[in-house]
Amino acid sequence: MSPQPPVLRVGIVGYGVMGKAHSYGYRVAPMLRALPVTPVVGVISGRNGPAAAAAAAAYGIGEHTTDWRALVARDDIAVVDICTPPGTHAEIARAAAAAGKAVLCEKPLALTYPEAAAALAAVTSAGVHHAVGFNYRRLPAVALMRRMIADGAVGEVRLWRATWLSDEFTDPDTPYDWRFDRQMGGTTIADLGSHLIDMALWMAGEIRSVCAQSETFIAERPLPAGTAAAGTGGGARTVTVDDASSALLRFGSGALGAMEVARAAVRRPCDFTVEVNGSRGTLVFDYARLNELRYGSAGDDPGLYGMRRIRAEHPSHPYAGSWWPIGQGVGYGSSFGNQVADLLEGWPDAPWTPGFGQGAAVQAVCDAMEASAAQGRWVTVSEVTGAA
Ligand SMILES: NC(=O)c1ccc[n+]([C@@H]2O[C@H](COP(=O)([O-])OP(=O)(O)OC[C@H]3O[C@@H](n4cnc5c(N)ncnc54)[C@H](O)[C@@H]3O)[C@@H](O)[C@H]2O)c1
C-alpha cells in the first residue's frame, strides 16, 4: 500500500456559500489527481459562533472559530482560504501573507484597484503562493474554449461578448445584506462582472478601455427580520450597489467587446454566456449547458452550414478525464475540486494561477467600469492603474 501524502492543513475564513464550495473542493481534489499533499481543512471561521459550529460539523471540519486572526496565526495552518465578502478580502490576505501562509482568495480580490495592488505587493514580498478563485475557468468546456482560442481555432479574435443574468435582486422584499453594500464590495460589476472580466482577459488579452452604464432599480431594502431597526417598524436601508451594468470594451489587440451583468433579470437564475468571434471561427459557451461548446469554422463544409455541438467530456478535453465516464457530465462543484487539484498538483514549487496579479488586473477593469458609468465617458484602464 502506498503511503498517504503528507497533510497540508487549510483554514477557511467564512462558512457561507463559498466556505461550503471550497470545503467540498479540498475533499474531492485527491480523488481527481495524485497530489503531493493531502489537503485537510483544519478550521473554519465565521462571525456567528453557532452557525460556524454547525457549518464545521456539516462540512466535516474539526474546529471552528469566530476570530479569523486566530485562524491566520495558527502554526499548523499552511493555507488561508478567504471566503468572506469582498470588502474584507485585502485585509485578511495581507495578514495571511505576513504570517507566511499561502493564500487563496475568493473573487473579487479587493474593493478597489489600490487595495488589490497592495494585496499583490504583500504576497509578492512575503514570497507566498497566491491565487484568486476564478473557478469558472476550471470548467471543462470553458477551459476547452480558451485552449481552442489559443490553438487558433477561431483565428484572430475580433469580437468578445458575454452576459450574466440572475434574478437575485428582483424581489423588492429580499432583505438587506452585504450584497447591497458597496463598502463590502457587493456591486454587480464586482460580483458577476469580475468572473467575466477574468475570462475576457484570459481569452482575448488586455482590455484597454471601457464605456459603461449602471442602474439601481430598487433603491432600498428591508432590514432582515429581528434586527433592531426592523423591529421598530419600517426599517430599511439604502442600496449602494448597481442592480445591472453593461459595458463596451476595447481590447489592446484591437478586438471589440460587449458585456452585460444583471441581478435584475426575472427568471434568469445564473445564466451566463461567453462568445468569441474570430477571423475564421466562432465559439459559444452557455452555462445552462455547461458541458458543451458550440463551434463553427469558416473551413467547414458549406453544406453543413452552422455550428457543431462539442461535448466537452472527452478524456482529451481539459479536466474531463479526471471525472466521470464520457456522457455523465460535471457541474458547478467540479470547478472547486479542479481548482484545488490545479493549485496543489505542483506544491510546494509551482506558482499558483490565476494569481493576485490577475486579480488586480480584473479589479482595474471593474474600477474603470465604475468610473465610466459615474462619469458618462470612455475610461482607459491605465487611468486606474497609472500605467504609462
Ligand atoms: N466563485 C464563485 O462562484 C462565487 C459564488 C458566490 C460568492 N463568491 C464570492 O465568495 C465570497 C463570499 O461569498 P458567499 O456567497 O460565500 O457569502 P456568504 O454571505 O454566504 O458568507 C459570508 C461569510 O463571511 C463571513 N463574514 C465576515 N465578515 C462579514 C461581513 N462584514 N459581512 C457579512 N459576512 C461576513 C460570514 O460570517 C460568512 O461566514 C464573496 O467574495 C463572493 O463574491 C464566489
PDBQT file of the ligand as one rigid body, heavy atoms in Angstrom, charges set to zero:
ROOT
HETATM    1  N1  LIG A 401     -16.677  31.808  -7.271  1.00  0.00    +0.000 N 
HETATM    2  C1  LIG A 401     -17.996  31.733  -7.142  1.00  0.00    +0.000 C 
HETATM    3  O1  LIG A 401     -18.674  31.001  -7.844  1.00  0.00    +0.000 OA
HETATM    4  C2  LIG A 401     -18.659  32.566  -6.066  1.00  0.00    +0.000 A 
HETATM    5  C3  LIG A 401     -20.017  32.399  -5.763  1.00  0.00    +0.000 A 
HETATM    6  C4  LIG A 401     -20.573  33.126  -4.701  1.00  0.00    +0.000 A 
HETATM    7  C5  LIG A 401     -19.780  34.025  -3.995  1.00  0.00    +0.000 A 
HETATM    8  N2  LIG A 401     -18.464  34.190  -4.331  1.00  0.00    +0.000 N 
HETATM    9  C6  LIG A 401     -17.598  35.114  -3.586  1.00  0.00    +0.000 C 
HETATM   10  O2  LIG A 401     -17.270  34.485  -2.341  1.00  0.00    +0.000 OA
HETATM   11  C7  LIG A 401     -17.210  35.448  -1.289  1.00  0.00    +0.000 C 
HETATM   12  C8  LIG A 401     -18.179  35.047  -0.173  1.00  0.00    +0.000 C 
HETATM   13  O3  LIG A 401     -19.484  34.962  -0.729  1.00  0.00    +0.000 OA
HETATM   14  P1  LIG A 401     -20.584  33.976  -0.096  1.00  0.00    +0.000 P 
HETATM   15  O4  LIG A 401     -21.694  33.909  -1.096  1.00  0.00    +0.000 OA
HETATM   16  O5  LIG A 401     -19.958  32.733   0.369  1.00  0.00    +0.000 OA
HETATM   17  O6  LIG A 401     -21.046  34.851   1.153  1.00  0.00    +0.000 OA
HETATM   18  P2  LIG A 401     -21.970  34.401   2.385  1.00  0.00    +0.000 P 
HETATM   19  O7  LIG A 401     -22.742  35.611   2.781  1.00  0.00    +0.000 OA
HETATM   20  O8  LIG A 401     -22.681  33.129   2.080  1.00  0.00    +0.000 OA
HETATM   21  O9  LIG A 401     -20.893  34.064   3.535  1.00  0.00    +0.000 OA
HETATM   22  C9  LIG A 401     -20.088  35.105   4.046  1.00  0.00    +0.000 C 
HETATM   23  C10 LIG A 401     -19.198  34.581   5.144  1.00  0.00    +0.000 C 
HETATM   24  O10 LIG A 401     -18.317  35.631   5.512  1.00  0.00    +0.000 OA
HETATM   25  C11 LIG A 401     -18.465  35.946   6.922  1.00  0.00    +0.000 C 
HETATM   26  N3  LIG A 401     -18.288  37.411   7.088  1.00  0.00    +0.000 N 
HETATM   27  C12 LIG A 401     -17.190  38.009   7.562  1.00  0.00    +0.000 A 
HETATM   28  N4  LIG A 401     -17.324  39.350   7.574  1.00  0.00    +0.000 NA
HETATM   29  C13 LIG A 401     -18.518  39.604   7.086  1.00  0.00    +0.000 A 
HETATM   30  C14 LIG A 401     -19.235  40.809   6.875  1.00  0.00    +0.000 A 
HETATM   31  N5  LIG A 401     -18.710  42.013   7.184  1.00  0.00    +0.000 N 
HETATM   32  N6  LIG A 401     -20.477  40.717   6.353  1.00  0.00    +0.000 NA
HETATM   33  C15 LIG A 401     -21.019  39.513   6.066  1.00  0.00    +0.000 A 
HETATM   34  N7  LIG A 401     -20.367  38.319   6.246  1.00  0.00    +0.000 NA
HETATM   35  C16 LIG A 401     -19.148  38.381   6.771  1.00  0.00    +0.000 A 
HETATM   36  C17 LIG A 401     -19.810  35.422   7.317  1.00  0.00    +0.000 C 
HETATM   37  O11 LIG A 401     -19.801  35.092   8.682  1.00  0.00    +0.000 OA
HETATM   38  C18 LIG A 401     -19.933  34.175   6.409  1.00  0.00    +0.000 C 
HETATM   39  O12 LIG A 401     -19.250  33.107   7.023  1.00  0.00    +0.000 OA
HETATM   40  C19 LIG A 401     -17.507  36.797  -1.934  1.00  0.00    +0.000 C 
HETATM   41  O13 LIG A 401     -16.292  37.417  -2.265  1.00  0.00    +0.000 OA
HETATM   42  C20 LIG A 401     -18.253  36.423  -3.216  1.00  0.00    +0.000 C 
HETATM   43  O14 LIG A 401     -18.069  37.382  -4.260  1.00  0.00    +0.000 OA
HETATM   44  C21 LIG A 401     -17.896  33.462  -5.331  1.00  0.00    +0.000 A 
ENDROOT
TORSDOF 0
